[in-house]
Amino acid sequence: MAMTLHTLKTDAIDAAMIADLMRYNRYEPCALGERGAAKLGRATARRLPKRSIMLKNRATAILDGLFSGSFRPT
């Protein structure tokens, strides 16, 4: 899927791009380190409304389950 900077940005497009990165193994581990990850986490927590955090945690739990093989659809 070819994307340009001029492509309309939507959650569906973001999701498709992330899926392609995972599918074709085109990603690298984050190099923030423990301190950087903690700093990013604090900044994110300040900016995201409570509902967004809940949805992010739910999505993370689903992805963790998928990649660990323990996902049980509800």
ChimeraX attribute file (.defattr): number of C-alpha atoms within 10 A of each C-alpha:
attribute: neighborCount
match mode: 1-to-1
recipient: residues
	/A:1	6
	/A:2	5
	/A:3	10
	/A:4	7
	/A:5	6
	/A:6	6
	/A:7	9
	/A:8	8
	/A:9	11
	/A:10	9
	/A:11	8
	/A:12	9
	/A:13	14
	/A:14	11
	/A:15	11
	/A:16	13
	/A:17	15
	/A:18	13
	/A:19	12
	/A:20	14
	/A:21	13
	/A:22	11
	/A:23	10
	/A:24	8
	/A:25	9
	/A:26	9
	/A:27	11
	/A:28	7
	/A:29	5
	/A:30	8
	/A:31	8
	/A:32	11
	/A:33	8
	/A:34	9
	/A:35	9
	/A:36	12
	/A:37	13
	/A:38	12
	/A:39	12
	/A:40	13
	/A:41	12
	/A:42	11
	/A:43	11
	/A:44	12
	/A:45	13
	/A:46	10
	/A:47	11
	/A:48	12
	/A:49	10
	/A:50	11
	/A:51	9
	/A:52	12
	/A:53	14
	/A:54	12
	/A:55	11
	/A:56	13
	/A:57	12
	/A:58	12
	/A:59	12
	/A:60	12
	/A:61	13
	/A:62	16
	/A:63	14
	/A:64	13
	/A:65	14
	/A:66	13
	/A:67	10
	/A:68	9
	/A:69	9
	/A:70	11
	/A:71	13
	/A:72	8
	/A:73	7
	/A:74	3
